[in-house]
Amino acid sequence: MTVKEQLQLVVAGMSEAEAEQALALVNGARAGATPVDVYGTAWGQVLYGVDPATLTATGTPTIQIPPGIPHIA
């Protein structure tokens, strides 16, 4: 299954409002806008002054990243 097909499946399961938000995110990314989280922090922003131990992953992962999705192992 291609990434496009996977996205089509995800969008098919969305409500109209969710699909509108997803489209706005895509259009913003194409325009060069930086998406932000609910706190207004830019995605991918480096967190300066944060204790690295606070951000360290611990325990057993509860999710698995599917094949074909880029990630840092």
C-alpha positions in Angstrom: 0.0 0.0 0.0 1.4 3.4 -1.0 1.5 6.4 1.3 -1.1 8.1 -0.8 -3.4 5.0 -0.4 -2.8 5.0 3.4 -3.7 8.7 3.6 -6.9 8.1 1.6 -7.9 5.5 4.1 -7.2 7.9 7.0 -9.1 10.8 5.4 -12.1 8.5 4.6 -12.4 7.9 8.3 -12.4 11.6 9.2 -15.4 13.8 9.9 -15.8 16.7 7.5 -14.4 19.1 10.2 -11.4 16.9 10.7 -10.8 16.7 6.9 -11.0 20.5 6.7 -8.3 20.9 9.4 -6.1 18.4 7.7 -6.5 20.2 4.4 -5.6 23.5 6.0 -2.5 21.9 7.5 -1.4 20.6 4.1 -2.1 24.0 2.4 -0.2 25.8 5.1 2.8 23.4 4.7 2.8 24.0 0.9 2.8 27.7 1.5 5.8 27.4 3.8 3.9 28.0 7.1 5.3 26.2 10.1 2.6 24.1 11.9 2.2 24.8 15.6 0.8 22.7 18.4 -2.0 23.7 20.7 0.4 25.8 22.7 1.6 27.7 19.7 5.0 26.0 19.7 6.3 25.4 16.2 6.7 21.7 15.3 10.3 20.7 15.1 11.4 23.6 17.2 14.5 22.9 19.3 13.8 23.2 23.0 16.5 25.3 24.5 17.3 25.1 28.2 15.3 21.9 28.7 16.9 19.1 30.8 17.7 16.3 28.2 16.7 13.7 30.8 13.2 15.1 30.8 12.8 14.4 27.1 14.4 10.9 27.2 12.1 8.0 26.1 11.7 5.4 28.8 9.8 2.2 29.3 8.2 0.0 26.6 6.9 1.7 23.5 3.1 1.6 23.3 3.0 2.4 19.5 4.8 0.9 16.6 5.8 3.0 13.5 4.6 1.2 10.4 7.1 0.2 7.7 7.7 3.0 5.2 7.3 5.8 7.7 10.6 7.6 8.3 11.7 7.8 11.9 14.7 7.9 14.1 15.3 4.5 15.7 
